[in-house]
Amino acid sequence: MKTYEVIKEEYVPCTGDLQPERREILELKLESPAMYVQDQYRNERSVEFLSTEYDGSPVIEAHLEGGRKHRYIFSEV
């Protein structure tokens, strides 16, 4: 397991703002960042995942119904 600092950002489309409506910073021990994000949305009816990298760190977005978007930025500690 690796320790990650995780920045979770939540975007809500009806605000019209391009900035996240809510932001959390977490420190987690994870086997896989991708599996962690998928587990968070196990009960959602419809979710699409997009995975990229920024400065060598995984960035995973979950696109939900209604245009909601949650972005997770992982940095290994």
Chimera marker file (.cmm) of the C-alpha trace (Angstrom):
<marker_set name="trace">
<marker id="1" x="0.000" y="0.000" z="0.000" r="1" g="1" b="0" radius="0.5"/>
<marker id="2" x="1.086" y="3.544" z="-0.704" r="1" g="1" b="0" radius="0.5"/>
<marker id="3" x="0.134" y="6.737" z="1.108" r="1" g="1" b="0" radius="0.5"/>
<marker id="4" x="-1.460" y="9.458" z="-1.006" r="1" g="1" b="0" radius="0.5"/>
<marker id="5" x="-2.586" y="12.997" z="-0.440" r="1" g="1" b="0" radius="0.5"/>
<marker id="6" x="-5.902" y="13.173" z="-2.282" r="1" g="1" b="0" radius="0.5"/>
<marker id="7" x="-7.604" y="16.378" z="-3.370" r="1" g="1" b="0" radius="0.5"/>
<marker id="8" x="-11.289" y="15.757" z="-4.082" r="1" g="1" b="0" radius="0.5"/>
<marker id="9" x="-13.117" y="18.484" z="-5.995" r="1" g="1" b="0" radius="0.5"/>
<marker id="10" x="-16.865" y="18.536" z="-6.649" r="1" g="1" b="0" radius="0.5"/>
<marker id="11" x="-18.308" y="20.502" z="-9.555" r="1" g="1" b="0" radius="0.5"/>
<marker id="12" x="-22.017" y="21.261" z="-9.892" r="1" g="1" b="0" radius="0.5"/>
<marker id="13" x="-23.184" y="22.355" z="-13.365" r="1" g="1" b="0" radius="0.5"/>
<marker id="14" x="-26.165" y="24.495" z="-12.317" r="1" g="1" b="0" radius="0.5"/>
<marker id="15" x="-23.928" y="27.061" z="-10.582" r="1" g="1" b="0" radius="0.5"/>
<marker id="16" x="-22.312" y="28.009" z="-13.901" r="1" g="1" b="0" radius="0.5"/>
<marker id="17" x="-18.991" y="28.420" z="-12.083" r="1" g="1" b="0" radius="0.5"/>
<marker id="18" x="-15.889" y="26.673" z="-13.426" r="1" g="1" b="0" radius="0.5"/>
<marker id="19" x="-14.395" y="26.500" z="-9.921" r="1" g="1" b="0" radius="0.5"/>
<marker id="20" x="-15.172" y="23.501" z="-7.694" r="1" g="1" b="0" radius="0.5"/>
<marker id="21" x="-18.112" y="24.019" z="-5.360" r="1" g="1" b="0" radius="0.5"/>
<marker id="22" x="-16.465" y="21.905" z="-2.685" r="1" g="1" b="0" radius="0.5"/>
<marker id="23" x="-12.888" y="20.756" z="-2.087" r="1" g="1" b="0" radius="0.5"/>
<marker id="24" x="-11.475" y="18.254" z="0.443" r="1" g="1" b="0" radius="0.5"/>
<marker id="25" x="-7.910" y="17.169" z="1.151" r="1" g="1" b="0" radius="0.5"/>
<marker id="26" x="-7.458" y="13.629" z="2.484" r="1" g="1" b="0" radius="0.5"/>
<marker id="27" x="-4.518" y="11.406" z="3.342" r="1" g="1" b="0" radius="0.5"/>
<marker id="28" x="-5.207" y="7.766" z="2.463" r="1" g="1" b="0" radius="0.5"/>
<marker id="29" x="-3.342" y="4.453" z="2.255" r="1" g="1" b="0" radius="0.5"/>
<marker id="30" x="-4.392" y="2.801" z="-1.002" r="1" g="1" b="0" radius="0.5"/>
<marker id="31" x="-3.511" y="-0.179" z="-3.146" r="1" g="1" b="0" radius="0.5"/>
<marker id="32" x="-4.920" y="1.487" z="-6.255" r="1" g="1" b="0" radius="0.5"/>
<marker id="33" x="-6.227" y="5.049" z="-6.743" r="1" g="1" b="0" radius="0.5"/>
<marker id="34" x="-8.494" y="3.859" z="-9.583" r="1" g="1" b="0" radius="0.5"/>
<marker id="35" x="-10.121" y="1.155" z="-7.443" r="1" g="1" b="0" radius="0.5"/>
<marker id="36" x="-10.660" y="3.663" z="-4.616" r="1" g="1" b="0" radius="0.5"/>
<marker id="37" x="-12.532" y="6.058" z="-6.921" r="1" g="1" b="0" radius="0.5"/>
<marker id="38" x="-14.620" y="3.265" z="-8.482" r="1" g="1" b="0" radius="0.5"/>
<marker id="39" x="-15.612" y="2.037" z="-5.011" r="1" g="1" b="0" radius="0.5"/>
<marker id="40" x="-16.925" y="5.515" z="-4.127" r="1" g="1" b="0" radius="0.5"/>
<marker id="41" x="-19.550" y="5.301" z="-6.889" r="1" g="1" b="0" radius="0.5"/>
<marker id="42" x="-20.613" y="1.663" z="-6.641" r="1" g="1" b="0" radius="0.5"/>
<marker id="43" x="-24.274" y="2.633" z="-6.042" r="1" g="1" b="0" radius="0.5"/>
<marker id="44" x="-24.566" y="5.248" z="-8.818" r="1" g="1" b="0" radius="0.5"/>
<marker id="45" x="-26.843" y="4.354" z="-11.734" r="1" g="1" b="0" radius="0.5"/>
<marker id="46" x="-24.635" y="5.953" z="-14.343" r="1" g="1" b="0" radius="0.5"/>
<marker id="47" x="-21.011" y="7.001" z="-13.977" r="1" g="1" b="0" radius="0.5"/>
<marker id="48" x="-18.163" y="7.446" z="-16.461" r="1" g="1" b="0" radius="0.5"/>
<marker id="49" x="-14.520" y="7.551" z="-15.357" r="1" g="1" b="0" radius="0.5"/>
<marker id="50" x="-11.764" y="9.528" z="-17.055" r="1" g="1" b="0" radius="0.5"/>
<marker id="51" x="-8.167" y="8.940" z="-15.999" r="1" g="1" b="0" radius="0.5"/>
<marker id="52" x="-5.238" y="11.223" z="-16.849" r="1" g="1" b="0" radius="0.5"/>
<marker id="53" x="-1.948" y="12.293" z="-15.289" r="1" g="1" b="0" radius="0.5"/>
<marker id="54" x="-0.724" y="15.685" z="-14.145" r="1" g="1" b="0" radius="0.5"/>
<marker id="55" x="2.970" y="16.054" z="-13.275" r="1" g="1" b="0" radius="0.5"/>
<marker id="56" x="3.226" y="12.268" z="-13.000" r="1" g="1" b="0" radius="0.5"/>
<marker id="57" x="0.325" y="11.975" z="-10.532" r="1" g="1" b="0" radius="0.5"/>
<marker id="58" x="-2.972" y="10.218" z="-11.316" r="1" g="1" b="0" radius="0.5"/>
<marker id="59" x="-6.028" y="12.419" z="-11.851" r="1" g="1" b="0" radius="0.5"/>
<marker id="60" x="-9.356" y="10.597" z="-12.024" r="1" g="1" b="0" radius="0.5"/>
<marker id="61" x="-12.698" y="12.223" z="-12.830" r="1" g="1" b="0" radius="0.5"/>
<marker id="62" x="-16.093" y="10.677" z="-12.192" r="1" g="1" b="0" radius="0.5"/>
<marker id="63" x="-18.816" y="12.105" z="-14.443" r="1" g="1" b="0" radius="0.5"/>
<marker id="64" x="-22.249" y="11.510" z="-12.932" r="1" g="1" b="0" radius="0.5"/>
<marker id="65" x="-25.856" y="11.992" z="-13.988" r="1" g="1" b="0" radius="0.5"/>
<marker id="66" x="-27.034" y="15.575" z="-14.217" r="1" g="1" b="0" radius="0.5"/>
<marker id="67" x="-23.622" y="16.827" z="-15.310" r="1" g="1" b="0" radius="0.5"/>
<marker id="68" x="-22.056" y="16.510" z="-11.864" r="1" g="1" b="0" radius="0.5"/>
<marker id="69" x="-18.308" y="15.911" z="-11.858" r="1" g="1" b="0" radius="0.5"/>
<marker id="70" x="-15.958" y="14.819" z="-9.083" r="1" g="1" b="0" radius="0.5"/>
<marker id="71" x="-12.208" y="15.080" z="-9.627" r="1" g="1" b="0" radius="0.5"/>
<marker id="72" x="-9.592" y="13.225" z="-7.553" r="1" g="1" b="0" radius="0.5"/>
<marker id="73" x="-5.956" y="14.332" z="-7.701" r="1" g="1" b="0" radius="0.5"/>
<marker id="74" x="-3.517" y="11.847" z="-6.121" r="1" g="1" b="0" radius="0.5"/>
<marker id="75" x="-0.019" y="12.758" z="-4.925" r="1" g="1" b="0" radius="0.5"/>
<marker id="76" x="2.164" y="10.069" z="-3.402" r="1" g="1" b="0" radius="0.5"/>
<marker id="77" x="3.470" y="11.088" z="0.050" r="1" g="1" b="0" radius="0.5"/>
<link id1="1" id2="2" r="1" g="1" b="0" radius="0.2"/>
<link id1="2" id2="3" r="1" g="1" b="0" radius="0.2"/>
<link id1="3" id2="4" r="1" g="1" b="0" radius="0.2"/>
<link id1="4" id2="5" r="1" g="1" b="0" radius="0.2"/>
<link id1="5" id2="6" r="1" g="1" b="0" radius="0.2"/>
<link id1="6" id2="7" r="1" g="1" b="0" radius="0.2"/>
<link id1="7" id2="8" r="1" g="1" b="0" radius="0.2"/>
<link id1="8" id2="9" r="1" g="1" b="0" radius="0.2"/>
<link id1="9" id2="10" r="1" g="1" b="0" radius="0.2"/>
<link id1="10" id2="11" r="1" g="1" b="0" radius="0.2"/>
<link id1="11" id2="12" r="1" g="1" b="0" radius="0.2"/>
<link id1="12" id2="13" r="1" g="1" b="0" radius="0.2"/>
<link id1="13" id2="14" r="1" g="1" b="0" radius="0.2"/>
<link id1="14" id2="15" r="1" g="1" b="0" radius="0.2"/>
<link id1="15" id2="16" r="1" g="1" b="0" radius="0.2"/>
<link id1="16" id2="17" r="1" g="1" b="0" radius="0.2"/>
<link id1="17" id2="18" r="1" g="1" b="0" radius="0.2"/>
<link id1="18" id2="19" r="1" g="1" b="0" radius="0.2"/>
<link id1="19" id2="20" r="1" g="1" b="0" radius="0.2"/>
<link id1="20" id2="21" r="1" g="1" b="0" radius="0.2"/>
<link id1="21" id2="22" r="1" g="1" b="0" radius="0.2"/>
<link id1="22" id2="23" r="1" g="1" b="0" radius="0.2"/>
<link id1="23" id2="24" r="1" g="1" b="0" radius="0.2"/>
<link id1="24" id2="25" r="1" g="1" b="0" radius="0.2"/>
<link id1="25" id2="26" r="1" g="1" b="0" radius="0.2"/>
<link id1="26" id2="27" r="1" g="1" b="0" radius="0.2"/>
<link id1="27" id2="28" r="1" g="1" b="0" radius="0.2"/>
<link id1="28" id2="29" r="1" g="1" b="0" radius="0.2"/>
<link id1="29" id2="30" r="1" g="1" b="0" radius="0.2"/>
<link id1="30" id2="31" r="1" g="1" b="0" radius="0.2"/>
<link id1="31" id2="32" r="1" g="1" b="0" radius="0.2"/>
<link id1="32" id2="33" r="1" g="1" b="0" radius="0.2"/>
<link id1="33" id2="34" r="1" g="1" b="0" radius="0.2"/>
<link id1="34" id2="35" r="1" g="1" b="0" radius="0.2"/>
<link id1="35" id2="36" r="1" g="1" b="0" radius="0.2"/>
<link id1="36" id2="37" r="1" g="1" b="0" radius="0.2"/>
<link id1="37" id2="38" r="1" g="1" b="0" radius="0.2"/>
<link id1="38" id2="39" r="1" g="1" b="0" radius="0.2"/>
<link id1="39" id2="40" r="1" g="1" b="0" radius="0.2"/>
<link id1="40" id2="41" r="1" g="1" b="0" radius="0.2"/>
<link id1="41" id2="42" r="1" g="1" b="0" radius="0.2"/>
<link id1="42" id2="43" r="1" g="1" b="0" radius="0.2"/>
<link id1="43" id2="44" r="1" g="1" b="0" radius="0.2"/>
<link id1="44" id2="45" r="1" g="1" b="0" radius="0.2"/>
<link id1="45" id2="46" r="1" g="1" b="0" radius="0.2"/>
<link id1="46" id2="47" r="1" g="1" b="0" radius="0.2"/>
<link id1="47" id2="48" r="1" g="1" b="0" radius="0.2"/>
<link id1="48" id2="49" r="1" g="1" b="0" radius="0.2"/>
<link id1="49" id2="50" r="1" g="1" b="0" radius="0.2"/>
<link id1="50" id2="51" r="1" g="1" b="0" radius="0.2"/>
<link id1="51" id2="52" r="1" g="1" b="0" radius="0.2"/>
<link id1="52" id2="53" r="1" g="1" b="0" radius="0.2"/>
<link id1="53" id2="54" r="1" g="1" b="0" radius="0.2"/>
<link id1="54" id2="55" r="1" g="1" b="0" radius="0.2"/>
<link id1="55" id2="56" r="1" g="1" b="0" radius="0.2"/>
<link id1="56" id2="57" r="1" g="1" b="0" radius="0.2"/>
<link id1="57" id2="58" r="1" g="1" b="0" radius="0.2"/>
<link id1="58" id2="59" r="1" g="1" b="0" radius="0.2"/>
<link id1="59" id2="60" r="1" g="1" b="0" radius="0.2"/>
<link id1="60" id2="61" r="1" g="1" b="0" radius="0.2"/>
<link id1="61" id2="62" r="1" g="1" b="0" radius="0.2"/>
<link id1="62" id2="63" r="1" g="1" b="0" radius="0.2"/>
<link id1="63" id2="64" r="1" g="1" b="0" radius="0.2"/>
<link id1="64" id2="65" r="1" g="1" b="0" radius="0.2"/>
<link id1="65" id2="66" r="1" g="1" b="0" radius="0.2"/>
<link id1="66" id2="67" r="1" g="1" b="0" radius="0.2"/>
<link id1="67" id2="68" r="1" g="1" b="0" radius="0.2"/>
<link id1="68" id2="69" r="1" g="1" b="0" radius="0.2"/>
<link id1="69" id2="70" r="1" g="1" b="0" radius="0.2"/>
<link id1="70" id2="71" r="1" g="1" b="0" radius="0.2"/>
<link id1="71" id2="72" r="1" g="1" b="0" radius="0.2"/>
<link id1="72" id2="73" r="1" g="1" b="0" radius="0.2"/>
<link id1="73" id2="74" r="1" g="1" b="0" radius="0.2"/>
<link id1="74" id2="75" r="1" g="1" b="0" radius="0.2"/>
<link id1="75" id2="76" r="1" g="1" b="0" radius="0.2"/>
<link id1="76" id2="77" r="1" g="1" b="0" radius="0.2"/>
</marker_set>
